[in-house]
Amino acid sequence: MLCACDVQVQDTTPSAYPADHGIGMYELSARIAADALVTPRSVVLFAISDGKKLTLTPDADFASYRGLYSVRCRDSFPLQLLAVWRLQGLTTAHKLIPAQPRQVRLIEPAQPRTARFDSSGRAPKGGWQGSVPFRFVTVPGAHITAAHIEPSSAAAADVAAAKAISVMTSFPVVADCGELAHVQLASTAAHAHGILVIDTDHPGVPHWQTSLEFTPQ
């Protein structure tokens, strides 16, 4: 009889999500299978994370459960599932899985890999301007600590093309969670290209390279 009183819980929430810089909503999901002596449709399933308890919504068959959990400016969050159910009669039972919370990773989205700037017309004072935006969302805040321009290759033409581009921003640049932080650039040549290399104190993105091109449109 005791073997017919249990509820099997399968956590189907992914192990990782791309981090969202907006409201930061992530879907939690699970499936259950109830033994014969469990009162039909009596299973209530909760997600527990950082002391918060979220009630998951069952489907029509009370077999799959889903909910949305909101968290921002972190690279992971802990997750456990708590199932509570009634047995035929007045007795209730519960189960917490896993015994220790598992971590759902939130992956920092890629920063810009390329940036193109219009250098049409007569050169303005100081050269043609452009900026590359960066956004970090898995930490409360980060700093872009330095940046420089490198040629796209060791070829003489690429080295010359990169020398025309300068970094105009003063560092460090504060990059608050989810907010855009810009690195300003200028080119003294209408045709120029190179690689912008930034250094940050973000543990997941210590460096990043963005290919640059100034060209008339």
C-alpha positions in Angstrom: 0.0 0.0 0.0 2.8 2.4 0.8 4.2 1.9 -2.7 1.0 3.4 -4.2 1.2 6.7 -2.2 4.0 8.5 -4.0 4.3 11.2 -6.6 7.3 11.1 -9.1 8.5 14.6 -10.0 10.6 15.2 -13.1 12.2 18.7 -13.3 12.1 19.6 -17.0 13.5 23.2 -16.6 16.6 23.6 -18.8 20.0 23.8 -17.2 20.7 27.2 -18.7 19.0 30.1 -20.4 20.4 33.1 -22.4 20.2 36.0 -19.9 17.4 38.5 -20.6 18.2 42.2 -20.0 14.5 43.2 -19.8 12.2 41.8 -17.2 14.2 38.6 -16.9 11.5 36.0 -17.0 12.5 32.4 -17.3 10.1 29.4 -17.7 10.2 26.7 -15.1 8.6 23.4 -15.9 8.1 19.9 -14.5 6.1 16.7 -15.0 4.6 14.4 -12.4 3.3 10.9 -12.2 1.0 10.0 -9.3 0.5 6.6 -7.7 -2.9 5.0 -7.4 -3.7 6.1 -3.9 -2.9 9.8 -4.6 -6.2 11.8 -4.8 -6.6 12.7 -8.5 -5.6 16.3 -9.4 -4.6 17.0 -5.8 -0.9 17.6 -6.5 0.3 21.2 -6.0 3.8 21.9 -7.3 5.9 24.8 -6.1 9.3 26.1 -7.3 11.6 27.4 -4.6 14.4 29.8 -5.3 16.3 32.1 -2.9 13.5 31.6 -0.3 10.8 32.5 -2.8 8.0 30.1 -3.4 6.2 30.1 -6.8 3.1 28.1 -7.5 3.4 26.3 -10.9 0.3 26.0 -13.0 -0.8 22.5 -14.1 -2.1 21.6 -17.5 -5.6 20.1 -18.0 -4.4 16.6 -17.1 -2.4 17.7 -14.1 0.6 16.0 -15.6 2.8 19.0 -16.7 3.3 22.2 -14.6 4.8 25.5 -15.7 5.6 28.9 -14.3 7.7 32.0 -14.9 10.4 33.1 -12.5 11.9 36.6 -12.6 15.5 37.3 -11.7 17.9 39.9 -13.1 21.6 40.8 -13.0 22.8 37.3 -11.9 24.6 34.5 -13.7 22.5 31.7 -12.1 19.6 31.0 -9.7 19.0 28.0 -7.4 16.0 25.8 -8.0 14.1 23.1 -6.1 10.6 21.7 -6.6 8.2 21.1 -3.7 5.3 18.7 -4.4 2.3 18.5 -2.0 -0.5 16.1 -2.5 -3.5 14.4 -0.8 -3.9 10.7 -0.3 -7.3 9.1 -0.5 -8.6 10.1 2.9 -7.4 13.1 4.8 -3.7 12.5 4.8 -1.3 14.8 3.0 2.3 14.2 1.8 5.1 16.2 0.3 8.4 15.8 -1.5 11.3 18.2 -2.1 13.6 17.6 -5.1 16.5 17.7 -5.3 17.7 17.6 -1.7 20.1 20.5 -2.5 19.1 23.2 -5.0 20.5 22.9 -8.5 21.7 26.0 -10.3 20.1 27.2 -13.5 22.8 29.1 -15.4 22.1 32.5 -17.1 24.4 33.0 -20.0 25.8 36.4 -20.9 24.6 37.3 -24.4 27.4 37.9 -27.0 28.6 41.5 -27.3 28.7 43.2 -30.8 31.0 41.2 -33.1 30.9 43.8 -35.9 30.2 47.5 -36.3 30.1 49.7 -39.4 30.1 53.5 -39.6 29.2 55.8 -42.4 32.1 58.1 -43.4 30.3 59.8 -46.3 31.0 63.4 -47.2 33.6 65.8 -46.0 35.6 64.8 -43.0 34.3 66.6 -39.8 36.6 68.1 -37.3 38.2 65.3 -35.4 37.2 62.7 -38.0 34.2 60.6 -38.6 32.6 59.5 -35.4 31.1 56.2 -34.3 30.4 54.2 -31.1 30.0 50.6 -30.2 27.4 49.7 -27.5 28.0 47.1 -24.9 25.5 45.6 -22.5 26.2 43.3 -19.5 23.3 41.5 -17.8 24.6 38.7 -15.6 26.3 41.0 -12.9 24.9 44.0 -11.0 27.4 46.2 -12.7 30.6 46.1 -14.7 33.4 48.4 -15.9 35.0 48.6 -19.3 38.5 49.3 -18.0 40.4 49.9 -21.3 40.1 49.7 -25.0 42.5 49.8 -28.0 42.5 49.3 -31.7 44.4 46.4 -33.4 44.8 45.7 -37.1 42.7 42.9 -38.6 45.9 41.2 -39.8 49.6 41.7 -40.0 49.3 42.8 -43.6 50.7 46.3 -44.3 47.3 47.5 -45.7 45.4 46.3 -42.6 48.0 47.9 -40.2 47.6 51.2 -42.1 43.8 51.0 -42.1 43.7 50.5 -38.3 46.0 53.4 -37.6 43.4 55.9 -38.8 41.0 54.8 -36.0 41.2 56.1 -32.4 39.4 55.4 -29.2 38.0 58.6 -27.9 36.4 57.4 -24.6 37.9 58.0 -21.2 38.1 54.9 -19.0 36.8 53.3 -16.9 33.2 53.3 -18.4 30.5 52.2 -15.9 28.2 49.6 -17.4 25.2 49.2 -15.1 23.3 46.0 -15.4 21.2 45.9 -18.5 22.2 49.5 -19.6 24.1 50.3 -22.7 27.7 51.5 -22.3 29.3 53.1 -25.4 32.9 53.2 -26.5 33.4 56.2 -28.8 35.6 56.0 -31.9 36.9 58.4 -34.5 38.5 57.8 -37.9 40.6 60.3 -39.8 40.2 58.2 -43.0 37.0 57.6 -44.9 38.1 54.0 -45.5 39.4 52.4 -42.3 39.0 49.1 -40.5 40.4 47.3 -37.5 39.5 45.5 -34.4 38.3 47.1 -31.2 39.5 45.2 -28.1 37.9 46.0 -24.8 39.0 44.9 -21.3 36.4 44.6 -18.5 36.1 43.5 -14.9 33.2 41.2 -15.8 34.5 37.7 -14.9 32.6 36.1 -17.8 33.8 38.7 -20.4 37.3 39.9 -19.5 38.0 40.8 -23.1 36.0 41.3 -26.3 36.8 41.9 -29.9 34.6 43.9 -32.3 35.5 44.2 -36.0 35.2 47.9 -37.1 34.7 49.4 -40.5 34.4 53.0 -41.6 33.2 53.3 -45.1 31.1 55.8 -47.2 27.6 54.6 -47.6 
